[in-house]
């Protein structure tokens, strides 16, 4: 039995950062990761970093092979960097971890099995793709998930995408830019349902103008092979593709942890139950990142680290209940970002509010960029002028939304932006007009 002060299961953002920080204080720390290809976690290896690298490379006009090569170079570099940084003070164990009891972990690699124990254990196993119950989906050649689509050896001439969420739309944007004929299937009537409806419609229009086809309000009966093609059979007919991506969400990765051997409880949606300090129903065992059912973003995982690290160091002034506005970005073209309430949500809550929408075509920098697509919209409290929410669709949206988040957290009113001095010509200078509500 190997004894540690801290055992971290999974090399994700929260876990790796916590392992390094605690080791730096003199703690004996082990980090168990089942795959060397996942050093650094989901974001670096199969999500945010590779996908955005591919989008940037495609926007530069690189070929499919060049895009894939650029992605591999970036991922390999960051994977190695993460290993080097964390391994300096942490025992990294390449093995698959499962619980034997509340505080005993079995680490297995091939025939090599060892047991570890620690007073503090952190579960950081992330999430896995949701597999929808569609006949033939997992047995048909040419069907991939969001990881597999990044490992294709050649560009599909025709790509079908099941799911019009963030992941599906980002890959639709990428492969459309690379020259694939892309069709997106979804059972909903509209895409981007949690966004301002007029901006969501604008985004759909732009994607269709770029050549992406949508099959909405569609029920898929089965997926099958027809020769070398992948056939999607729906209530609106059959559609043939070279490859099919299913991007129907991700769920907490807990199946192989043997949690039934512990007192760790799960929610109805399969996430690990945690308290305000990310502690599970077993004292001293924590769950951080996607596995605890919170928003599935790397920056949320990093915030989970702050909470747990503080708790372990005796600092309890910040917890999940103190987490404020969470901004999001969807990297379609142009990028779409949002924080806080939409107008419909403000109305549902019975708030007295004002809104203003500013088209990118009215922004000087939009003309400089030669890209007039999109609009920025804000929702502001009518009396206090505190910002209730914002939806930005246009150049720099993914950057500027963070300024609004900080203003909301600190109760800085819209009038601050209305009267602020900004450099010119920039997208942010349009805050002067946008927040003049």
BELFEN-V840939 format. One record per residue. N is the residue number from 1. RES is the residue in one letter. SS is DSSP state (H for helix, E for strand, L for the rest). PHI is phi in whole degrees, -180 to 180 (* if undefined). OMEGA is omega in degrees with one decimal (NA if undefined). Layout:
# BELFEN-V840939
[[N,RES,SS,PHI,OMEGA] [N,RES,SS,PHI,OMEGA]]
This chain:
# BELFEN-V840939
[[1,X,L,*,176.2] [2,X,E,-93,-177.1] [3,X,E,-111,-179.9] [4,X,E,-128,170.7] [5,X,E,-79,-177.3] [6,X,E,-143,171.4] [7,X,E,-118,176.5] [8,X,E,-113,177.4] [9,X,E,-104,179.7] [10,X,L,108,-172.0] [11,X,L,-96,-178.1] [12,X,L,-73,-172.6] [13,X,H,-57,-178.0] [14,X,H,-66,-175.6] [15,X,H,-64,-177.8] [16,X,H,-66,-179.2] [17,X,H,-69,178.4] [18,X,H,-65,179.9] [19,X,H,-59,-178.8] [20,X,H,-66,-178.7] [21,X,H,-65,-179.3] [22,X,H,-69,176.8] [23,X,H,-64,-179.6] [24,X,H,-66,178.3] [25,X,L,-91,178.5] [26,X,L,100,178.9] [27,X,L,-74,175.0] [28,X,L,-87,-169.3] [29,X,E,-127,172.8] [30,X,E,-121,174.9] [31,X,E,-122,-178.7] [32,X,E,-102,178.6] [33,X,E,-134,-173.8] [34,X,L,-76,-177.1] [35,X,L,-137,177.3] [36,X,H,-64,178.8] [37,X,H,-73,-178.7] [38,X,H,-111,173.4] [39,X,L,-58,-177.2] [40,X,L,103,175.0] [41,X,L,96,-175.9] [42,X,H,-59,-173.3] [43,X,H,-56,-174.7] [44,X,H,-71,-169.3] [45,X,H,-100,-174.2] [46,X,H,-139,-176.8] [47,X,L,-137,-168.8] [48,X,H,-51,-172.6] [49,X,H,-67,-179.6] [50,X,H,-63,-177.4] [51,X,H,-67,179.3] [52,X,H,-72,174.6] [53,X,H,-62,178.8] [54,X,H,-65,178.9] [55,X,H,-62,179.4] [56,X,H,-65,179.7] [57,X,H,-63,178.7] [58,X,H,-66,178.9] [59,X,H,-65,177.2] [60,X,L,-79,179.3] [61,X,L,87,179.2] [62,X,L,-71,177.9] [63,X,L,-74,178.4] [64,X,H,-56,-179.6] [65,X,H,-63,179.1] [66,X,H,-69,177.9] [67,X,H,-62,-180.0] [68,X,H,-65,178.6] [69,X,H,-66,178.0] [70,X,H,-64,178.3] [71,X,H,-61,-179.3] [72,X,H,-63,-179.6] [73,X,H,-63,-178.8] [74,X,H,-67,-178.2] [75,X,H,-64,180.0] [76,X,H,-61,-179.6] [77,X,H,-64,-177.3] [78,X,H,-74,176.1] [79,X,H,-60,-179.9] [80,X,H,-66,179.5] [81,X,H,-62,179.5] [82,X,H,-64,178.6] [83,X,H,-62,-178.0] [84,X,H,-63,-177.9] [85,X,H,-68,-175.4] [86,X,H,-76,-174.8] [87,X,H,-69,-179.6] [88,X,L,-61,-179.4] [89,X,L,-133,-173.8] [90,X,L,-124,172.9] [91,X,E,-78,177.8] [92,X,E,-95,-177.4] [93,X,E,-111,179.6] [94,X,E,-84,-175.8] [95,X,L,-165,175.2] [96,X,E,-96,-174.4] [97,X,E,-104,172.5] [98,X,E,-148,179.2] [99,X,E,-80,170.8] [100,X,E,-97,174.3] [101,X,E,-156,-175.3] [102,X,L,-54,-173.3] [103,X,L,-125,177.0] [104,X,E,-121,-179.3] [105,X,E,-114,172.3] [106,X,E,-98,176.9] [107,X,E,-112,-174.9] [108,X,E,-122,175.2] [109,X,E,-134,-174.6] [110,X,L,65,178.2] [111,X,L,-90,-177.8] [112,X,E,-87,-179.2] [113,X,E,-128,175.1] [114,X,E,-139,178.5] [115,X,E,-112,-179.4] [116,X,E,-130,175.3] [117,X,E,-142,178.1] [118,X,E,-161,175.5] [119,X,E,-69,-179.7] [120,X,E,-120,178.5] [121,X,E,-128,-179.4] [122,X,E,-122,178.0] [123,X,E,-94,-175.7] [124,X,L,-140,-171.4] [125,X,L,-91,172.0] [126,X,L,71,-176.3] [127,X,E,-136,177.2] [128,X,E,-127,-178.7] [129,X,E,-63,171.4] [130,X,L,-77,177.9] [131,X,L,-101,-178.8] [132,X,L,-68,-177.1] [133,X,L,-78,178.8] [134,X,L,-109,-179.0] [135,X,E,-54,175.3] [136,X,L,84,-173.6] [137,X,L,-60,-175.4] [138,X,L,-92,-177.7] [139,X,L,-114,-177.1] [140,X,L,-96,177.3] [141,X,L,-66,176.7] [142,X,L,92,177.4] [143,X,E,-103,-177.1] [144,X,E,-134,172.5] [145,X,L,-100,-174.2] [146,X,L,-69,174.1] [147,X,L,-81,-178.8] [148,X,H,-62,-178.5] [149,X,H,-66,178.8] [150,X,H,-87,-175.2] [151,X,H,-121,178.0] [152,X,L,-68,179.8] [153,X,L,-88,177.0] [154,X,L,-148,-177.4] [155,X,L,-72,175.7] [156,X,L,-74,176.8] [157,X,L,-68,179.4] [158,X,E,-129,-179.0] [159,X,E,-122,172.9] [160,X,E,-99,-179.3] [161,X,E,-123,177.5] [162,X,E,-96,-178.7] [163,X,L,117,-178.2] [164,X,L,-110,173.7] [165,X,L,-84,-178.1] [166,X,H,-56,-176.8] [167,X,H,-65,-178.9] [168,X,H,-62,-177.8] [169,X,H,-70,178.2] [170,X,H,-67,177.6] [171,X,H,-71,174.3] [172,X,H,-61,178.5] [173,X,H,-62,-178.6] [174,X,H,-62,-174.1] [175,X,H,-73,171.7] [176,X,H,-63,178.5] [177,X,H,-65,179.5] [178,X,H,-79,175.9] [179,X,L,107,176.8] [180,X,L,-77,171.7] [181,X,E,-86,-169.9] [182,X,E,-110,173.6] [183,X,E,-126,-178.2] [184,X,E,-109,179.8] [185,X,E,-109,174.9] [186,X,L,-158,-179.9] [187,X,L,-79,-179.3] [188,X,L,-77,179.3] [189,X,L,-77,-176.5] [190,X,L,-135,173.8] [191,X,L,-97,174.7] [192,X,L,55,-174.0] [193,X,L,-64,-178.8] [194,X,L,-92,179.5] [195,X,L,-99,174.3] [196,X,L,-57,-172.1] [197,X,H,-59,-179.2] [198,X,H,-69,178.1] [199,X,H,-79,175.6] [200,X,H,-60,178.4] [201,X,H,-66,177.3] [202,X,H,-61,179.4] [203,X,H,-63,178.5] [204,X,H,-62,179.5] [205,X,H,-60,-179.5] [206,X,H,-64,-179.3] [207,X,H,-65,176.9] [208,X,H,-68,176.7] [209,X,H,-62,178.9] [210,X,L,-78,175.6] [211,X,L,112,178.2] [212,X,L,-82,-179.9] [213,X,E,-105,178.2] [214,X,E,-116,170.8] [215,X,E,-117,-176.3] [216,X,L,-97,-175.1] [217,X,L,51,-173.2] [218,X,L,-114,175.1] [219,X,L,-106,-179.8] [220,X,E,-94,-179.1] [221,X,E,-85,-178.0] [222,X,E,-165,174.3] [223,X,E,-125,-176.9] [224,X,E,-152,175.0] [225,X,E,-95,172.7] [226,X,E,-128,-170.8] [227,X,L,68,179.2] [228,X,L,-90,-177.6] [229,X,E,-93,172.3] [230,X,E,-107,-176.5] [231,X,E,-106,173.2] [232,X,E,-102,-178.9] [233,X,E,-100,-175.3] [234,X,E,-130,176.1] [235,X,L,-74,176.6] [236,X,L,-114,178.2] [237,X,E,118,179.9] [238,X,E,-102,-178.6] [239,X,E,-133,-176.5] [240,X,E,-106,-178.5] [241,X,E,-140,173.4] [242,X,L,-85,175.5] [243,X,E,-141,175.6] [244,X,E,-130,175.7] [245,X,E,-107,169.3] [246,X,E,-105,-176.9] [247,X,L,-133,-171.7] [248,X,L,-112,176.9] [249,X,L,99,179.2] [250,X,E,-131,-177.0] [251,X,E,-126,-179.2] [252,X,E,-54,-176.6] [253,X,L,-91,-176.8] [254,X,L,-124,-168.9] [255,X,L,-58,-173.4] [256,X,L,-100,-176.2] [257,X,L,-85,-178.7] [258,X,L,58,-177.7] [259,X,H,-66,178.0] [260,X,H,-65,176.4] [261,X,H,-84,-176.6] [262,X,L,-127,174.4] [263,X,L,-96,-179.1] [264,X,L,-76,-177.4] [265,X,L,-101,178.5] [266,X,E,-116,173.4] [267,X,L,-79,177.8] [268,X,L,-63,-179.9] [269,X,L,-93,174.3] [270,X,L,87,176.5] [271,X,L,-89,178.0] [272,X,E,-77,178.7] [273,X,L,-69,177.7] [274,X,L,-133,174.7] [275,X,L,-92,-176.1] [276,X,L,-67,179.7] [277,X,L,-112,178.9] [278,X,L,65,177.6] [279,X,E,-87,-179.3] [280,X,L,-77,178.1] [281,X,L,-76,170.1] [282,X,L,-110,-178.6] [283,X,L,-58,178.7] [284,X,L,90,176.1] [285,X,E,-111,-175.2] [286,X,E,-118,175.2] [287,X,E,-129,-175.0] [288,X,L,-130,179.2] [289,X,H,79,-173.5] [290,X,H,-56,-173.1] [291,X,H,-69,-177.9] [292,X,H,-96,172.5] [293,X,L,86,176.6] [294,X,L,-78,177.0] [295,X,L,-55,-173.5] [296,X,L,-89,178.7] [297,X,L,-134,179.4] [298,X,H,-59,-178.2] [299,X,H,-71,172.9] [300,X,H,-74,175.4] [301,X,H,-60,177.6] [302,X,H,-63,178.5] [303,X,H,-68,173.4] [304,X,H,-59,176.3] [305,X,H,-57,-178.5] [306,X,H,-58,-178.5] [307,X,H,-66,-177.1] [308,X,H,-70,179.1] [309,X,H,-61,176.7] [310,X,H,-62,-179.5] [311,X,H,-60,-179.6] [312,X,H,-67,178.4] [313,X,L,-97,176.4] [314,X,L,81,-179.6] [315,X,L,-111,-174.7] [316,X,L,-117,-177.0] [317,X,L,-76,-179.3] [318,X,L,-128,-179.9] [319,X,L,-147,-179.0] [320,X,H,-60,-178.6] [321,X,H,-70,179.2] [322,X,H,-92,179.8] [323,X,L,-66,-174.9] [324,X,L,-104,-174.2] [325,X,L,-61,178.9] [326,X,L,-113,178.7] [327,X,L,-79,176.4] [328,X,E,-133,176.2] [329,X,E,-137,174.5] [330,X,E,-115,-170.7] [331,X,L,-92,167.8] [332,X,L,-91,-175.6] [333,X,L,-124,-0.2] [334,X,L,-76,-178.5] [335,X,L,-67,-178.2] [336,X,E,-121,-177.1] [337,X,E,-134,-176.7] [338,X,E,-152,172.6] [339,X,E,-150,176.6] [340,X,E,73,-173.1] [341,X,L,-89,166.4] [342,X,L,-85,178.2] [343,X,H,-61,-179.2] [344,X,H,-63,179.7] [345,X,H,-69,177.6] [346,X,H,-64,179.7] [347,X,H,-68,179.1] [348,X,H,-60,-178.8] [349,X,L,-85,178.7] [350,X,L,71,-178.4] [351,X,L,-82,172.0] [352,X,L,-88,-171.6] [353,X,E,-139,172.6] [354,X,E,-127,176.1] [355,X,E,-130,171.7] [356,X,E,-148,177.1] [357,X,E,-122,178.9] [358,X,E,-121,178.5] [359,X,E,-69,177.6] [360,X,H,-60,179.0] [361,X,H,-63,178.1] [362,X,H,-93,-176.6] [363,X,L,-101,-179.8] [364,X,H,-53,-178.5] [365,X,H,-65,176.3] [366,X,H,-60,178.4] [367,X,H,-72,176.7] [368,X,H,-62,-179.8] [369,X,L,-75,-174.7] [370,X,L,57,177.9] [371,X,L,-142,-174.9] [372,X,L,-100,-177.6] [373,X,L,-79,171.0] [374,X,L,107,179.6] [375,X,E,-160,175.0] [376,X,E,-112,-179.5] [377,X,E,-133,177.7] [378,X,E,-128,175.6] [379,X,E,-121,-172.0] [380,X,E,-129,175.7] [381,X,E,-63,-172.4] [382,X,L,-64,-175.3] [383,X,L,-91,-174.5] [384,X,L,-79,-174.6] [385,X,L,65,171.9] [386,X,E,-70,-176.8] [387,X,E,-80,179.4] [388,X,E,-93,-179.5] [389,X,E,-179,179.0] [390,X,E,-152,173.6] [391,X,E,-130,-178.8] [392,X,E,-115,177.9] [393,X,E,-131,-177.3] [394,X,L,160,-179.6] [395,X,L,-54,177.4] [396,X,L,68,-179.4] [397,X,H,-57,-176.9] [398,X,H,-68,176.2] [399,X,H,-89,-172.6] [400,X,H,-69,-178.7] [401,X,H,-62,-179.3] [402,X,H,-70,175.3] [403,X,H,-67,179.1] [404,X,H,-67,177.1] [405,X,H,-57,-179.7] [406,X,H,-65,178.0] [407,X,H,-64,179.6] [408,X,H,-64,-178.5] [409,X,H,-62,-176.2] [410,X,L,-102,177.9] [411,X,L,54,173.9] [412,X,L,-82,-173.6] [413,X,E,-75,178.6] [414,X,H,-59,-178.6] [415,X,H,-62,177.2] [416,X,H,-62,179.0] [417,X,H,-69,-179.2] [418,X,H,-60,-175.2] [419,X,L,-109,-177.3] [420,X,L,-81,174.8] [421,X,L,-95,178.5] [422,X,L,-124,176.8] [423,X,L,-68,-176.0] [424,X,L,-137,-2.8] [425,X,L,-91,179.3] [426,X,L,-137,175.9] [427,X,L,-72,-175.7] [428,X,H,-68,-178.9] [429,X,H,-62,179.2] [430,X,H,-73,172.6] [431,X,H,-60,177.5] [432,X,H,-56,-179.9] [433,X,H,-83,-175.0] [434,X,H,-60,-175.3] [435,X,L,-94,174.6] [436,X,L,-85,-175.5] [437,X,L,-104,NA]]
